[in-house]
Amino acid sequence: MATVLHKRPLLLSVVCIVNFVLLVAGFMLVSSPFVRNLGVWFPAIYGTLVLTKFAGTVGVWYQKKWGVWLFAASYIVTQFVDVFIDNVSWFGLFYYAGAAIIFFCFYNKMDGNL
């Protein structure tokens, strides 16, 4: 069975690269004093959320539909956690929402297989 390779759109590439940079910075925040002071389990929860966003971005980079869903789901859970700990970032709220919307705009052109 032949596979059809779609060239990744420039906008998708730019958003994924910016996501990679922001999420690597997010990995560094996992061990920050702010996150550690929230409780014993919060660094693990925060690290898992950053990791799932990173995995979703990798999925989008490879133009897989599961990447869009994983990124969107982790974004929603992250917003609930941020509201719960009273740490809502307006930049994070609007940037990642915009990224998810852009990802869903290209959703039909992505591969549904793993």
N, CA, C and O atoms as CSV, one atom per row, in Angstrom:
chain,resi,resn,atom,element,x,y,z
A,1,MET,N,N,0.843,-1.176,0.000
A,1,MET,CA,C,0.000,0.000,0.000
A,1,MET,C,C,0.885,1.234,0.000
A,1,MET,O,O,1.764,1.373,0.850
A,2,ALA,N,N,0.662,2.104,-0.921
A,2,ALA,CA,C,1.461,3.324,-1.021
A,2,ALA,C,C,0.937,4.374,-0.047
A,2,ALA,O,O,-0.270,4.514,0.153
A,3,THR,N,N,1.857,5.094,0.545
A,3,THR,CA,C,1.460,6.164,1.453
A,3,THR,C,C,1.661,7.489,0.761
A,3,THR,O,O,2.636,7.686,0.036
A,4,VAL,N,N,0.754,8.376,0.985
A,4,VAL,CA,C,0.828,9.702,0.399
A,4,VAL,C,C,1.449,10.638,1.433
A,4,VAL,O,O,0.938,10.775,2.545
A,5,LEU,N,N,2.533,11.268,1.064
A,5,LEU,CA,C,3.199,12.193,1.967
A,5,LEU,C,C,2.717,13.601,1.681
A,5,LEU,O,O,2.806,14.090,0.554
A,6,HIS,N,N,2.207,14.242,2.713
A,6,HIS,CA,C,1.781,15.624,2.581
A,6,HIS,C,C,2.878,16.513,3.127
A,6,HIS,O,O,3.454,16.233,4.179
A,7,LYS,N,N,3.163,17.576,2.413
A,7,LYS,CA,C,4.143,18.518,2.911
A,7,LYS,C,C,3.510,19.302,4.052
A,7,LYS,O,O,2.374,19.764,3.952
A,8,ARG,N,N,4.262,19.444,5.132
A,8,ARG,CA,C,3.752,20.162,6.307
A,8,ARG,C,C,3.632,21.647,5.960
A,8,ARG,O,O,4.586,22.241,5.460
A,9,PRO,N,N,2.473,22.249,6.218
A,9,PRO,CA,C,2.307,23.680,5.958
A,9,PRO,C,C,3.247,24.509,6.838
A,9,PRO,O,O,3.586,24.106,7.950
A,10,LEU,N,N,3.658,25.660,6.331
A,10,LEU,CA,C,4.609,26.522,7.036
A,10,LEU,C,C,4.059,26.970,8.380
A,10,LEU,O,O,4.788,26.974,9.373
A,11,LEU,N,N,2.792,27.346,8.430
A,11,LEU,CA,C,2.192,27.797,9.691
A,11,LEU,C,C,2.238,26.693,10.742
A,11,LEU,O,O,2.523,26.959,11.910
A,12,LEU,N,N,1.965,25.477,10.342
A,12,LEU,CA,C,2.016,24.343,11.258
A,12,LEU,C,C,3.436,24.118,11.769
A,12,LEU,O,O,3.637,23.817,12.945
A,13,SER,N,N,4.416,24.264,10.884
A,13,SER,CA,C,5.816,24.108,11.282
A,13,SER,C,C,6.232,25.176,12.288
A,13,SER,O,O,6.905,24.874,13.273
A,14,VAL,N,N,5.838,26.412,12.046
A,14,VAL,CA,C,6.214,27.507,12.938
A,14,VAL,C,C,5.581,27.325,14.313
A,14,VAL,O,O,6.249,27.502,15.332
A,15,VAL,N,N,4.309,26.977,14.348
A,15,VAL,CA,C,3.626,26.791,15.631
A,15,VAL,C,C,4.238,25.614,16.391
A,15,VAL,O,O,4.403,25.690,17.609
A,16,CYS,N,N,4.573,24.537,15.697
A,16,CYS,CA,C,5.190,23.388,16.366
A,16,CYS,C,C,6.560,23.750,16.931
A,16,CYS,O,O,6.885,23.348,18.048
A,17,ILE,N,N,7.362,24.491,16.194
A,17,ILE,CA,C,8.687,24.877,16.682
A,17,ILE,C,C,8.570,25.773,17.910
A,17,ILE,O,O,9.308,25.591,18.879
A,18,VAL,N,N,7.652,26.736,17.883
A,18,VAL,CA,C,7.446,27.601,19.048
A,18,VAL,C,C,6.958,26.767,20.235
A,18,VAL,O,O,7.385,26.991,21.367
A,19,ASN,N,N,6.070,25.812,19.980
A,19,ASN,CA,C,5.601,24.915,21.046
A,19,ASN,C,C,6.757,24.128,21.641
A,19,ASN,O,O,6.850,23.996,22.862
A,20,PHE,N,N,7.643,23.600,20.795
A,20,PHE,CA,C,8.786,22.842,21.301
A,20,PHE,C,C,9.632,23.700,22.239
A,20,PHE,O,O,10.043,23.242,23.305
A,21,VAL,N,N,9.889,24.938,21.842
A,21,VAL,CA,C,10.709,25.835,22.678
A,21,VAL,C,C,10.003,26.132,23.993
A,21,VAL,O,O,10.626,26.063,25.052
A,22,LEU,N,N,8.721,26.459,23.945
A,22,LEU,CA,C,7.980,26.776,25.168
A,22,LEU,C,C,7.843,25.560,26.084
A,22,LEU,O,O,7.898,25.697,27.306
A,23,LEU,N,N,7.668,24.393,25.511
A,23,LEU,CA,C,7.497,23.200,26.343
A,23,LEU,C,C,8.813,22.737,26.959
A,23,LEU,O,O,8.813,22.173,28.053
A,24,VAL,N,N,9.932,22.965,26.276
A,24,VAL,CA,C,11.228,22.670,26.899
A,24,VAL,C,C,11.427,23.589,28.100
A,24,VAL,O,O,11.930,23.162,29.139
A,25,ALA,N,N,11.028,24.857,27.953
A,25,ALA,CA,C,11.082,25.771,29.101
A,25,ALA,C,C,10.120,25.308,30.195
A,25,ALA,O,O,10.407,25.478,31.380
A,26,GLY,N,N,8.998,24.734,29.816
A,26,GLY,CA,C,8.042,24.216,30.787
A,26,GLY,C,C,8.584,23.033,31.559
A,26,GLY,O,O,8.247,22.844,32.728
A,27,PHE,N,N,9.436,22.221,30.908
A,27,PHE,CA,C,10.060,21.102,31.616
A,27,PHE,C,C,10.928,21.607,32.763
A,27,PHE,O,O,11.017,20.965,33.810
A,28,MET,N,N,11.563,22.752,32.564
A,28,MET,CA,C,12.419,23.307,33.621
A,28,MET,C,C,11.600,23.789,34.813
A,28,MET,O,O,12.096,23.810,35.939
A,29,LEU,N,N,10.356,24.173,34.574
A,29,LEU,CA,C,9.509,24.659,35.661
A,29,LEU,C,C,8.993,23.540,36.560
A,29,LEU,O,O,8.489,23.807,37.651
A,30,VAL,N,N,9.114,22.301,36.117
A,30,VAL,CA,C,8.605,21.178,36.897
A,30,VAL,C,C,9.273,21.124,38.265
A,30,VAL,O,O,8.624,20.800,39.259
A,31,SER,N,N,10.554,21.436,38.323
A,31,SER,CA,C,11.270,21.369,39.598
A,31,SER,C,C,11.411,22.734,40.265
A,31,SER,O,O,12.231,22.901,41.168
A,32,SER,N,N,10.622,23.704,39.830
A,32,SER,CA,C,10.726,25.042,40.422
A,32,SER,C,C,10.128,25.049,41.834
A,32,SER,O,O,9.267,24.229,42.152
A,33,PRO,N,N,10.585,25.970,42.667
A,33,PRO,CA,C,10.050,26.050,44.030
A,33,PRO,C,C,8.543,26.319,44.066
A,33,PRO,O,O,7.844,25.837,44.957
A,34,PHE,N,N,8.045,27.091,43.094
A,34,PHE,CA,C,6.609,27.382,43.061
A,34,PHE,C,C,5.801,26.096,42.937
A,34,PHE,O,O,4.824,25.896,43.659
A,35,VAL,N,N,6.210,25.233,42.028
A,35,VAL,CA,C,5.472,23.982,41.801
A,35,VAL,C,C,5.660,23.040,42.984
A,35,VAL,O,O,4.713,22.364,43.387
A,36,ARG,N,N,6.854,22.984,43.542
A,36,ARG,CA,C,7.105,22.105,44.691
A,36,ARG,C,C,6.319,22.541,45.919
A,36,ARG,O,O,5.909,21.699,46.717
A,37,ASN,N,N,6.101,23.842,46.084
A,37,ASN,CA,C,5.360,24.347,47.244
A,37,ASN,C,C,3.867,24.059,47.163
A,37,ASN,O,O,3.166,24.177,48.168
A,38,LEU,N,N,3.376,23.690,46.012
A,38,LEU,CA,C,1.946,23.407,45.861
A,38,LEU,C,C,1.554,22.058,46.440
A,38,LEU,O,O,0.387,21.835,46.763
A,39,GLY,N,N,2.496,21.178,46.572
A,39,GLY,CA,C,2.200,19.869,47.143
A,39,GLY,C,C,3.126,18.813,46.589
A,39,GLY,O,O,3.890,19.051,45.654
A,40,VAL,N,N,3.041,17.656,47.181
A,40,VAL,CA,C,3.927,16.563,46.814
A,40,VAL,C,C,3.655,16.078,45.388
A,40,VAL,O,O,4.589,15.764,44.651
A,41,TRP,N,N,2.382,16.017,44.998
A,41,TRP,CA,C,2.021,15.444,43.710
A,41,TRP,C,C,2.009,16.452,42.571
A,41,TRP,O,O,1.947,16.048,41.410
A,42,PHE,N,N,2.065,17.734,42.856
A,42,PHE,CA,C,1.952,18.716,41.771
A,42,PHE,C,C,3.114,18.687,40.783
A,42,PHE,O,O,2.864,18.858,39.590
A,43,PRO,N,N,4.368,18.482,41.193
A,43,PRO,CA,C,5.413,18.364,40.156
A,43,PRO,C,C,5.165,17.204,39.197
A,43,PRO,O,O,5.425,17.325,37.999
A,44,ALA,N,N,4.669,16.091,39.709
A,44,ALA,CA,C,4.382,14.952,38.836
A,44,ALA,C,C,3.215,15.268,37.892
A,44,ALA,O,O,3.261,14.939,36.706
A,45,ILE,N,N,2.190,15.898,38.418
A,45,ILE,CA,C,1.036,16.266,37.584
A,45,ILE,C,C,1.448,17.275,36.526
A,45,ILE,O,O,1.104,17.130,35.352
A,46,TYR,N,N,2.185,18.296,36.942
A,46,TYR,CA,C,2.620,19.335,36.010
A,46,TYR,C,C,3.548,18.751,34.949
A,46,TYR,O,O,3.431,19.083,33.770
A,47,GLY,N,N,4.467,17.884,35.365
A,47,GLY,CA,C,5.367,17.243,34.407
A,47,GLY,C,C,4.623,16.379,33.413
A,47,GLY,O,O,4.964,16.362,32.230
A,48,THR,N,N,3.610,15.659,33.874
A,48,THR,CA,C,2.808,14.829,32.981
A,48,THR,C,C,2.055,15.682,31.968
A,48,THR,O,O,1.955,15.311,30.798
A,49,LEU,N,N,1.528,16.812,32.404
A,49,LEU,CA,C,0.808,17.693,31.484
A,49,LEU,C,C,1.744,18.289,30.430
A,49,LEU,O,O,1.389,18.374,29.254
A,50,VAL,N,N,2.922,18.693,30.850
A,50,VAL,CA,C,3.891,19.235,29.890
A,50,VAL,C,C,4.306,18.141,28.907
A,50,VAL,O,O,4.439,18.388,27.709
A,51,LEU,N,N,4.507,16.938,29.423
A,51,LEU,CA,C,4.910,15.821,28.567
A,51,LEU,C,C,3.819,15.460,27.555
A,51,LEU,O,O,4.130,15.153,26.404
A,52,THR,N,N,2.559,15.491,27.961
A,52,THR,CA,C,1.483,15.159,27.017
A,52,THR,C,C,1.324,16.251,25.957
A,52,THR,O,O,1.028,15.955,24.799
A,53,LYS,N,N,1.521,17.510,26.351
A,53,LYS,CA,C,1.495,18.574,25.337
A,53,LYS,C,C,2.643,18.405,24.353
A,53,LYS,O,O,2.479,18.607,23.149
A,54,PHE,N,N,3.809,18.032,24.880
A,54,PHE,CA,C,4.971,17.804,24.023
A,54,PHE,C,C,4.708,16.642,23.063
A,54,PHE,O,O,5.013,16.736,21.874
A,55,ALA,N,N,4.146,15.553,23.576
A,55,ALA,CA,C,3.833,14.394,22.725
A,55,ALA,C,C,2.788,14.757,21.676
A,55,ALA,O,O,2.877,14.309,20.532
A,56,GLY,N,N,1.796,15.566,22.056
A,56,GLY,CA,C,0.797,16.015,21.092
A,56,GLY,C,C,1.416,16.865,19.995
A,56,GLY,O,O,1.042,16.755,18.828
A,57,THR,N,N,2.366,17.713,20.375
A,57,THR,CA,C,3.045,18.549,19.385
A,57,THR,C,C,3.890,17.686,18.447
A,57,THR,O,O,3.961,17.962,17.250
A,58,VAL,N,N,4.526,16.651,18.979
A,58,VAL,CA,C,5.285,15.731,18.123
A,58,VAL,C,C,4.330,15.035,17.150
A,58,VAL,O,O,4.657,14.861,15.976
A,59,GLY,N,N,3.160,14.642,17.633
A,59,GLY,CA,C,2.167,14.025,16.755
A,59,GLY,C,C,1.719,14.965,15.652
A,59,GLY,O,O,1.545,14.544,14.508
A,60,VAL,N,N,1.532,16.227,15.982
A,60,VAL,CA,C,1.145,17.208,14.961
A,60,VAL,C,C,2.298,17.430,13.989
A,60,VAL,O,O,2.078,17.585,12.787
A,61,TRP,N,N,3.531,17.445,14.505
A,61,TRP,CA,C,4.706,17.616,13.643
A,61,TRP,C,C,4.746,16.521,12.573
A,61,TRP,O,O,5.092,16.781,11.420
A,62,TYR,N,N,4.390,15.300,12.966
A,62,TYR,CA,C,4.324,14.189,12.016
A,62,TYR,C,C,2.970,14.098,11.326
A,62,TYR,O,O,2.692,13.121,10.632
A,63,GLN,N,N,2.134,15.098,11.510
A,63,GLN,CA,C,0.817,15.232,10.885
A,63,GLN,C,C,-0.076,14.026,11.175
A,63,GLN,O,O,-0.618,13.401,10.264
A,64,LYS,N,N,-0.213,13.719,12.446
A,64,LYS,CA,C,-1.086,12.646,12.894
A,64,LYS,C,C,-2.285,13.245,13.628
A,64,LYS,O,O,-2.139,14.179,14.417
A,65,LYS,N,N,-3.453,12.705,13.363
A,65,LYS,CA,C,-4.666,13.228,13.987
A,65,LYS,C,C,-4.666,13.044,15.496
A,65,LYS,O,O,-5.202,13.880,16.224
A,66,TRP,N,N,-4.067,11.951,15.975
A,66,TRP,CA,C,-4.035,11.730,17.418
A,66,TRP,C,C,-3.258,12.836,18.125
A,66,TRP,O,O,-3.538,13.137,19.286
A,67,GLY,N,N,-2.288,13.446,17.447
A,67,GLY,CA,C,-1.518,14.535,18.045
A,67,GLY,C,C,-2.381,15.755,18.334
A,67,GLY,O,O,-2.210,16.422,19.354
A,68,VAL,N,N,-3.306,16.037,17.429
A,68,VAL,CA,C,-4.215,17.175,17.634
A,68,VAL,C,C,-5.090,16.925,18.850
A,68,VAL,O,O,-5.257,17.807,19.692
A,69,TRP,N,N,-5.650,15.719,18.944
A,69,TRP,CA,C,-6.526,15.404,20.073
A,69,TRP,C,C,-5.772,15.375,21.395
A,69,TRP,O,O,-6.281,15.846,22.412
A,70,LEU,N,N,-4.562,14.823,21.385
A,70,LEU,CA,C,-3.764,14.771,22.610
A,70,LEU,C,C,-3.371,16.166,23.064
A,70,LEU,O,O,-3.418,16.467,24.257
A,71,PHE,N,N,-2.983,17.021,22.124
A,71,PHE,CA,C,-2.617,18.388,22.469
A,71,PHE,C,C,-3.827,19.133,23.031
A,71,PHE,O,O,-3.716,19.811,24.053
A,72,ALA,N,N,-4.972,19.012,22.376
A,72,ALA,CA,C,-6.174,19.720,22.834
A,72,ALA,C,C,-6.619,19.224,24.208
A,72,ALA,O,O,-6.989,20.027,25.063
A,73,ALA,N,N,-6.588,17.924,24.425
A,73,ALA,CA,C,-6.995,17.378,25.723
A,73,ALA,C,C,-6.055,17.823,26.834
A,73,ALA,O,O,-6.503,18.185,27.922
A,74,SER,N,N,-4.755,17.799,26.565
A,74,SER,CA,C,-3.808,18.229,27.601
A,74,SER,C,C,-3.909,19.721,27.848
A,74,SER,O,O,-3.687,20.177,28.970
A,75,TYR,N,N,-4.240,20.490,26.818
A,75,TYR,CA,C,-4.457,21.929,27.009
A,75,TYR,C,C,-5.641,22.171,27.944
A,75,TYR,O,O,-5.555,22.997,28.853
A,76,ILE,N,N,-6.736,21.461,27.727
A,76,ILE,CA,C,-7.929,21.641,28.561
A,76,ILE,C,C,-7.654,21.236,30.001
A,76,ILE,O,O,-8.035,21.948,30.930
A,77,VAL,N,N,-6.996,20.100,30.191
A,77,VAL,CA,C,-6.674,19.654,31.554
A,77,VAL,C,C,-5.721,20.643,32.223
A,77,VAL,O,O,-5.859,20.933,33.411
A,78,THR,N,N,-4.762,21.156,31.470
A,78,THR,CA,C,-3.827,22.145,32.023
A,78,THR,C,C,-4.568,23.388,32.490
A,78,THR,O,O,-4.229,23.951,33.531
A,79,GLN,N,N,-5.562,23.820,31.749
A,79,GLN,CA,C,-6.307,25.009,32.154
A,79,GLN,C,C,-7.085,24.755,33.440
A,79,GLN,O,O,-7.162,25.632,34.301
A,80,PHE,N,N,-7.665,23.558,33.578
A,80,PHE,CA,C,-8.353,23.225,34.823
A,80,PHE,C,C,-7.392,23.209,36.009
A,80,PHE,O,O,-7.719,23.710,37.085
A,81,VAL,N,N,-6.218,22.639,35.811
A,81,VAL,CA,C,-5.224,22.599,36.889
A,81,VAL,C,C,-4.754,24.011,37.230
A,81,VAL,O,O,-4.598,24.344,38.404
A,82,ASP,N,N,-4.529,24.844,36.212
A,82,ASP,CA,C,-4.096,26.223,36.464
A,82,ASP,C,C,-5.144,27.015,37.232
A,82,ASP,O,O,-4.799,27.809,38.107
A,83,VAL,N,N,-6.395,26.813,36.925
A,83,VAL,CA,C,-7.466,27.481,37.665
A,83,VAL,C,C,-7.515,26.959,39.099
A,83,VAL,O,O,-7.724,27.727,40.038
A,84,PHE,N,N,-7.323,25.657,39.262
A,84,PHE,CA,C,-7.357,25.047,40.586
A,84,PHE,C,C,-6.253,25.591,41.492
A,84,PHE,O,O,-6.479,25.817,42.681
A,85,ILE,N,N,-5.060,25.800,40.932
A,85,ILE,CA,C,-3.950,26.301,41.750
A,85,ILE,C,C,-3.829,27.817,41.678
A,85,ILE,O,O,-2.881,28.389,42.216
A,86,ASP,N,N,-4.778,28.469,41.021
A,86,ASP,CA,C,-4.819,29.928,40.891
A,86,ASP,C,C,-3.547,30.461,40.226
A,86,ASP,O,O,-2.903,31.380,40.732
A,87,ASN,N,N,-3.205,29.866,39.089
A,87,ASN,CA,C,-2.008,30.256,38.351
A,87,ASN,C,C,-2.341,30.375,36.863
A,87,ASN,O,O,-1.666,29.775,36.027
A,88,VAL,N,N,-3.362,31.136,36.537
A,88,VAL,CA,C,-3.791,31.274,35.148
A,88,VAL,C,C,-2.865,32.262,34.445
A,88,VAL,O,O,-2.698,33.401,34.882
A,89,SER,N,N,-2.272,31.804,33.357
A,89,SER,CA,C,-1.407,32.640,32.543
A,89,SER,C,C,-2.189,33.046,31.295
A,89,SER,O,O,-2.646,32.189,30.539
A,90,TRP,N,N,-2.340,34.335,31.087
A,90,TRP,CA,C,-3.091,34.785,29.918
A,90,TRP,C,C,-2.379,34.413,28.625
A,90,TRP,O,O,-3.017,34.055,27.635
A,91,PHE,N,N,-1.052,34.500,28.641
A,91,PHE,CA,C,-0.296,34.098,27.456
A,91,PHE,C,C,-0.522,32.618,27.156
A,91,PHE,O,O,-0.819,32.248,26.021
A,92,GLY,N,N,-0.380,31.776,28.174
A,92,GLY,CA,C,-0.594,30.343,27.992
A,92,GLY,C,C,-2.011,30.029,27.560
A,92,GLY,O,O,-2.238,29.152,26.726
A,93,LEU,N,N,-2.959,30.747,28.131
A,93,LEU,CA,C,-4.361,30.524,27.800
A,93,LEU,C,C,-4.622,30.794,26.324
A,93,LEU,O,O,-5.203,29.960,25.629
A,94,PHE,N,N,-4.193,31.962,25.843
A,94,PHE,CA,C,-4.506,32.346,24.477
A,94,PHE,C,C,-3.565,31.737,23.450
A,94,PHE,O,O,-4.001,31.393,22.352
A,95,TYR,N,N,-2.279,31.593,23.780
A,95,TYR,CA,C,-1.359,31.018,22.803
A,95,TYR,C,C,-1.694,29.563,22.512
A,95,TYR,O,O,-1.817,29.171,21.351
A,96,TYR,N,N,-1.843,28.752,23.573
A,96,TYR,CA,C,-2.115,27.333,23.351
A,96,TYR,C,C,-3.515,27.108,22.778
A,96,TYR,O,O,-3.731,26.143,22.046
A,97,ALA,N,N,-4.464,27.983,23.102
A,97,ALA,CA,C,-5.789,27.886,22.470
A,97,ALA,C,C,-5.659,28.175,20.975
A,97,ALA,O,O,-6.260,27.489,20.148
A,98,GLY,N,N,-4.875,29.191,20.638
A,98,GLY,CA,C,-4.644,29.510,19.227
A,98,GLY,C,C,-3.929,28.374,18.506
A,98,GLY,O,O,-4.248,28.054,17.361
A,99,ALA,N,N,-2.960,27.769,19.187
A,99,ALA,CA,C,-2.246,26.640,18.583
A,99,ALA,C,C,-3.201,25.479,18.340
A,99,ALA,O,O,-3.149,24.845,17.286
A,100,ALA,N,N,-4.067,25.196,19.298
A,100,ALA,CA,C,-5.029,24.105,19.123
A,100,ALA,C,C,-5.984,24.398,17.968
A,100,ALA,O,O,-6.325,23.500,17.198
A,101,ILE,N,N,-6.413,25.642,17.848
A,101,ILE,CA,C,-7.302,26.015,16.738
A,101,ILE,C,C,-6.589,25.848,15.400
A,101,ILE,O,O,-7.173,25.345,14.441
A,102,ILE,N,N,-5.328,26.268,15.335
A,102,ILE,CA,C,-4.551,26.102,14.102
A,102,ILE,C,C,-4.383,24.620,13.787
A,102,ILE,O,O,-4.500,24.210,12.632
A,103,PHE,N,N,-4.110,23.819,14.812
A,103,PHE,CA,C,-3.968,22.376,14.584
A,103,PHE,C,C,-5.261,21.782,14.037
A,103,PHE,O,O,-5.228,20.951,13.130
A,104,PHE,N,N,-6.404,22.206,14.588
A,104,PHE,CA,C,-7.682,21.671,14.103
A,104,PHE,C,C,-8.010,22.166,12.701
A,104,PHE,O,O,-8.748,21.498,11.977
A,105,CYS,N,N,-7.484,23.314,12.299
A,105,CYS,CA,C,-7.701,23.789,10.924
A,105,CYS,C,C,-7.054,22.861,9.897
A,105,CYS,O,O,-7.556,22.716,8.783
A,106,PHE,N,N,-5.940,22.236,10.276
A,106,PHE,CA,C,-5.243,21.316,9.372
A,106,PHE,C,C,-5.585,19.859,9.645
A,106,PHE,O,O,-4.959,18.957,9.089
A,107,TYR,N,N,-6.566,19.630,10.491
A,107,TYR,CA,C,-6.905,18.278,10.934
A,107,TYR,C,C,-7.282,17.355,9.777
A,107,TYR,O,O,-6.865,16.197,9.758
A,108,ASN,N,N,-8.058,17.842,8.818
A,108,ASN,CA,C,-8.525,16.994,7.715
A,108,ASN,C,C,-7.408,16.546,6.796
A,108,ASN,O,O,-7.557,15.543,6.098
A,109,LYS,N,N,-6.289,17.263,6.775
A,109,LYS,CA,C,-5.168,16.911,5.921
A,109,LYS,C,C,-4.193,15.945,6.594
A,109,LYS,O,O,-3.219,15.508,5.981
A,110,MET,N,N,-4.465,15.615,7.860
A,110,MET,CA,C,-3.536,14.774,8.616
A,110,MET,C,C,-3.890,13.303,8.466
A,110,MET,O,O,-4.991,12.940,8.053
A,111,ASP,N,N,-2.921,12.475,8.815
A,111,ASP,CA,C,-3.048,11.015,8.696
A,111,ASP,C,C,-3.766,10.469,9.937
A,111,ASP,O,O,-3.442,10.845,11.063
A,112,GLY,N,N,-4.719,9.603,9.726
A,112,GLY,CA,C,-5.470,9.019,10.825
A,112,GLY,C,C,-4.829,7.774,11.426
A,112,GLY,O,O,-5.265,7.295,12.472
A,113,ASN,N,N,-3.809,7.254,10.778
A,113,ASN,CA,C,-3.130,6.051,11.268
A,113,ASN,C,C,-2.108,6.428,12.332
A,113,ASN,O,O,-1.714,7.587,12.458
A,114,LEU,N,N,-1.686,5.417,13.099
A,114,LEU,CA,C,-0.653,5.659,14.095
A,114,LEU,C,C,0.671,5.786,13.395
A,114,LEU,O,O,1.696,5.995,14.044
